[in-house]
Amino acid sequence: MLTEILGKGGALCKEARSGRIRCPLIIRPTSEDAVTGQIVQTLRVLNSRWWLPDLLNTALGTRRFRRQFHRDLSIEPWVNMPPYPRELLPWTEGSTQVDIVITYENPPTTVFIEAKYGSDVARTTTNGDGAHGYPADQILRNIRVGLLACGYFDRGGSLFESPPRQFVQILLAPKGGHPLIGRYRDPDHLRRSIPHADRLADLPRSPFVGELSFGDIMKCVQGRAAFLTRAERQAAEDLRRYLEFKLSRAPRGSGVDRHPIEDAQCS
């Protein structure tokens, strides 16, 4: 964060600017991973009681999640999920990397976050180009993978049945209003978009697909500042400064909301 804000990220050489080489030592202004890493580092040091329920309720537009201690809380970036079973998909799909995975155990809950900054949600994958009649965008891919990992598919052969985990899929982007979110919040549309949906024993409690803007993140980590320690307040303030910095330098044409704080609503 400080490297970027204070202009110490370095400059790209001629070869890197032309795209002939990729330099791993340079922090690129359009890097989504840099934003993801900073958000994860901050969330890890804040007491989840004061931000996680607000974040989930804001993303889903509900008041379902209560303020509580989160047992066995884990916040992990860039989690590689196993390849999706070929028996459930008419094309071969490799492993899926989820940008942020949040889990806790009271009740068992898994949250997938797809983070975007200067690019839109990919609408196709290497082998999933829509030719089989099903969408293959990143959001739906994450939903499929999450439903499988959380136990919503009936694959047969289980010796002991266990209830599925709560599952939430969130798109994090500079601003909200992505059209895919509205589509996949409709359970009927979602089922029609998933191959072998007849093998879905159930779906998570609706809605379970949502989105967050950078402004939402700022409000949720600072909304209960009075209950945070001094160190936590400083970490939340640093994240606010960083996200405002990234918003001010968002790539042209990325559709960034220049005034996210005024529009964000955090419960």
C-alpha positions in Angstrom: 0.0 0.0 0.0 2.6 2.5 1.0 4.8 1.5 -1.9 2.0 2.5 -4.3 0.7 5.6 -2.5 4.2 7.1 -2.0 5.2 6.4 -5.6 7.9 3.7 -4.9 6.4 1.0 -7.1 9.1 1.6 -9.8 8.6 2.2 -13.5 8.1 -0.3 -16.3 11.0 -0.7 -18.7 10.3 -0.3 -22.4 10.0 -4.1 -22.9 7.5 -4.4 -20.1 5.4 -1.5 -21.3 5.2 -3.1 -24.8 4.1 -6.4 -23.3 7.1 -8.4 -24.5 8.1 -9.3 -20.9 6.4 -9.4 -17.6 8.4 -8.1 -14.6 7.2 -9.7 -11.3 9.0 -7.1 -9.2 6.9 -4.1 -10.4 3.6 -3.2 -8.8 1.3 -2.4 -11.7 -1.4 0.3 -11.2 -4.0 -2.0 -12.6 -3.1 -5.0 -10.3 -6.2 -6.6 -8.8 -3.9 -8.8 -6.7 -2.4 -5.8 -5.0 -5.9 -4.6 -4.0 -6.9 -8.1 -2.9 -3.8 -8.5 -0.8 -4.3 -5.2 1.0 -7.9 -5.9 1.8 -7.1 -9.4 3.2 -4.2 -8.1 5.4 -6.5 -5.5 6.9 -9.5 -7.8 7.5 -7.3 -10.3 9.2 -6.2 -7.8 12.0 -9.7 -6.4 12.6 -12.1 -8.0 15.1 -14.6 -9.7 12.8 -17.5 -9.1 15.2 -17.5 -5.4 14.0 -17.2 -5.8 10.3 -18.1 -9.3 9.0 -21.9 -9.3 9.7 -22.1 -5.8 8.1 -20.1 -6.9 5.1 -22.3 -9.9 4.4 -25.6 -8.1 5.0 -24.5 -5.2 2.8 -23.5 -7.5 0.0 -26.8 -9.5 0.1 -29.1 -6.6 1.0 -30.3 -8.5 4.1 -30.0 -8.4 7.9 -29.5 -12.2 8.2 -26.0 -12.2 9.7 -25.9 -11.3 13.4 -23.0 -9.7 15.3 -21.1 -12.5 17.0 -17.8 -14.2 17.7 -16.7 -16.2 14.6 -15.3 -19.5 15.6 -12.3 -20.8 13.6 -12.4 -17.8 11.4 -10.1 -18.0 8.3 -9.5 -15.3 5.7 -7.4 -16.7 2.8 -6.4 -15.1 -0.5 -6.0 -16.9 -3.8 -7.3 -20.3 -2.8 -7.1 -23.0 -5.5 -10.1 -25.3 -5.5 -9.9 -28.8 -7.1 -11.0 -29.2 -10.7 -14.8 -29.4 -11.1 -15.9 -33.0 -11.7 -16.2 -34.0 -15.3 -19.4 -36.0 -14.4 -21.1 -32.7 -13.6 -19.9 -30.6 -16.5 -20.0 -31.1 -20.3 -16.5 -29.7 -20.7 -13.2 -30.2 -19.0 -12.4 -27.5 -16.4 -9.2 -27.0 -14.5 -8.8 -25.8 -10.9 -10.5 -22.6 -9.9 -8.7 -19.9 -8.0 -11.0 -17.9 -5.6 -9.6 -14.5 -4.8 -10.7 -14.5 -1.2 -12.3 -17.3 0.9 -13.7 -16.5 4.3 -14.8 -19.4 6.5 -16.1 -19.9 10.1 -17.9 -22.6 12.0 -20.8 -21.2 14.0 -22.7 -22.0 11.9 -20.5 -23.6 9.2 -20.2 -20.9 6.6 -18.1 -20.3 3.5 -17.8 -17.0 1.6 -16.3 -16.7 -1.9 -15.2 -13.2 -3.1 -14.3 -12.5 -6.7 -12.3 -9.3 -6.7 -12.1 -6.9 -9.7 -10.4 -3.6 -10.3 -9.6 -2.6 -13.9 -11.2 -5.5 -15.7 -14.7 -6.9 -16.0 -15.8 -10.4 -15.0 -14.6 -12.9 -17.6 -17.5 -14.3 -19.6 -15.8 -17.4 -20.8 -13.0 -19.8 -19.8 -10.5 -21.8 -21.8 -12.9 -24.7 -22.5 -16.1 -23.1 -21.4 -17.1 -20.8 -24.3 -20.9 -21.2 -24.2 -20.9 -23.8 -26.9 -22.6 -26.3 -24.6 -25.5 -24.1 -23.8 -24.4 -23.0 -20.4 -22.7 -19.8 -19.3 -19.1 -20.1 -18.1 -18.4 -16.7 -16.6 -16.3 -16.3 -13.4 -19.3 -15.6 -11.1 -21.2 -18.7 -12.2 -18.0 -20.8 -12.1 -17.4 -19.7 -8.5 -21.0 -20.4 -7.6 -20.8 -24.0 -9.1 -17.5 -24.7 -7.3 -18.8 -23.2 -4.0 -22.0 -25.2 -4.1 -20.0 -28.4 -4.7 -17.5 -27.7 -2.0 -20.2 -26.8 0.5 -22.2 -30.0 -0.1 -25.2 -29.0 -2.2 -24.7 -31.6 -4.9 -26.0 -35.1 -4.4 -23.1 -37.2 -5.8 -24.2 -40.5 -4.2 -22.1 -43.0 -2.4 -21.8 -41.0 0.9 -21.8 -43.2 3.9 -22.9 -40.4 6.3 -24.9 -37.4 5.2 -24.1 -34.0 6.7 -26.0 -30.8 6.2 -24.4 -28.4 3.7 -22.5 -25.3 4.8 -23.9 -21.8 4.4 -22.5 -20.4 1.2 -22.2 -16.8 -0.1 -20.8 -15.6 -3.4 -19.7 -11.9 -3.6 -18.4 -9.8 -6.4 -16.1 -7.0 -5.1 -15.5 -4.2 -7.6 -15.0 -0.4 -7.5 -18.7 0.1 -8.0 -21.8 -2.1 -7.8 -24.6 -2.8 -10.2 -23.1 -5.7 -12.2 -25.9 -7.3 -14.3 -24.7 -10.9 -13.6 -25.4 -10.5 -9.9 -29.1 -9.8 -10.5 -29.4 -12.8 -12.8 -27.8 -15.3 -10.4 -29.8 -14.1 -7.4 -32.9 -15.6 -9.2 -32.9 -19.3 -8.1 -34.7 -20.5 -11.3 -32.3 -18.7 -13.6 -29.4 -20.0 -11.6 -30.6 -23.6 -11.8 -31.0 -23.3 -15.6 -27.4 -22.0 -15.8 -25.8 -25.0 -14.0 -25.3 -28.3 -15.8 -26.9 -31.3 -14.0 -28.8 -28.9 -11.7 -31.2 -31.8 -11.1 -28.5 -33.2 -8.8 -28.6 -30.1 -6.6 -30.2 -31.4 -3.4 -31.0 -27.8 -2.5 -29.7 -24.2 -2.8 -28.4 -22.0 0.0 -30.8 -19.7 1.7 -31.7 -16.9 -0.8 -30.2 -14.5 -1.5 -26.7 -15.8 -1.4 -25.2 -14.0 -4.4 -24.3 -10.4 -3.8 -21.8 -7.6 -4.5 -19.7 -5.0 -2.7 -18.2 -1.7 -3.9 -15.0 -0.2 -2.6 -17.2 2.3 -0.8 -19.0 -0.5 0.9 -15.7 -2.0 2.2 -14.7 1.4 3.5 -17.9 1.8 5.4 -18.0 -1.7 6.8 -14.5 -1.6 8.3 -14.9 1.9 9.7 -18.6 1.8 10.6 -18.0 0.5 14.1 -14.7 2.4 14.7 -15.8 3.2 18.3 -15.5 -0.5 19.2 -12.1 -1.1 17.6 -8.7 -0.8 19.3 -6.5 2.1 18.4 -4.3 -0.2 16.2 -7.5 -1.5 14.5 -8.7 2.0 13.8 -5.4 2.9 12.2 -5.5 -0.2 10.0 -9.1 0.6 8.9 -8.1 4.2 8.1 -5.1 3.0 6.1 -7.3 0.7 4.1 -9.7 3.7 3.5 -6.9 5.8 2.2 -5.6 3.0 -0.1 -9.0 2.3 -1.6 -9.6 6.0 -2.2 -6.2 6.2 -3.8 -7.0 3.2 -6.1 -10.4 4.8 -7.0 -8.7 8.0 -8.0 -6.3 6.1 -10.3 -8.7 3.6 -11.8 -8.1 2.7 -15.4 -10.1 4.8 -17.8 -13.3 3.0 -19.0 -13.4 0.8 -15.9 -16.8 2.3 -14.9 -15.5 3.3 -11.4 -17.9 5.2 -9.2 -15.9 8.3 -8.3 -18.1 8.9 -5.1 -18.5 5.5 -3.6 -18.6 6.6 0.0 -21.8 8.7 -0.4 -23.6 5.9 -2.2 -22.5 3.0 0.0 -25.0 1.6 2.6 -23.7 -0.5 5.5 -25.9 -2.0 8.1 
